[in-house]
Amino acid sequence: MFKKIFSDIKFRTFLILILIAAIFLYCTFTWAIEFSAFSVGIAKYLISLALLLIVDKFVFKEINTMEILKNNGIAYAIFFLANAVLVGVCIATS
């Protein structure tokens, strides 16, 4: 099961982004604590996107989300709006 997860290129990309966010968190908490709220917000956003990917992969197995987003412009707009709201909430509550 884990081999299937880690072989997915999207999941590896999210792992790299979460690693970069962790490095930024460490740097801002170590040297520039006054800028840490933004890096905490970005880290929360990346963690929520990774969780969304996991839910999409395991809960909605029979639904091909990428195919739906490619073929339906309204679904893509709603998905983009949901991501924009998620970014706003994660950064505003940091």
N, C-alpha and C positions, 0 to 999 in steps of 0.2 A: 504494500500500500504506500509506504513512504518513498519507495523507489519511483513509483508513478508520479508522486507529487513533485519530487525534486528533479525529475526529468523534464518537467514542463518549463518551457523557456520563460513564460510570464511569471511563474512563481520564483524562478531564479532571479529575475529582474527585481522583483519586490524584495527578495532577501538582500540583494546588493543595496537597494535604496534604504532599507531598514538599517543595514550596517553603516551606511553613510550618515543617516540620521543619528545613530548612536554615537558616532565619532563627533558630529557637531554638538550633540548634547554634552559629551564629555568636555569638549573644548570650551564651550560657552560657560559651563558650570565651573570649570577650572580657572579660566583666565578672564572671562567677560560676563560676569553674572547678570549685568544689567541688560544684556541682549538674549537672555536665556528663554524668555517667553515665546519668541518667534520659533526658536528651534524645538521647543516643547510642542508647540502647535503643529509644526511640520511632522514631527515624530508621531504625534497622535493621528494625524491624517494618513500617514503611510501605514501605520498599524491597522487602522480601520479599513484601508484599501486591501491589505493582505487578508484580513478577516472576510471581507466581501468576496475576494477571490476564492477563498476556501469554502464559503457557503455556496457560491455559485457552482463550484466543482463537485461538491458532495451532496448538497440538498437538492439542487436543481439539475440532476444528472441528465435527464431526458430533454432538457431545453438547451438549445445551442444559442447562447446569449450573443456571441459575436456575429453569428449569421443574422439574427434578428436585428441587431444594431446596424449592420451593413445594409439591410434591405428596407428598413423602415426609418424614415427621417424623423418622425415624431418620437419614436422610441429613443433615437440617438439624442434628440434635444432634451428629453426628460432625463436621460442618463447624465448628460452634460450638466444640466441644471442641478441634479442631485449631488454631483461631485462639487459644484461651485458652492452649494449650501453647506456641504460637509467641510470644505476648506474654511469657510467663514466661521462655522461653529467651532471647529478645532482651534483656530487661531484666536477667536474672540474669548474662548474660555480658558486660555492659557495664562 
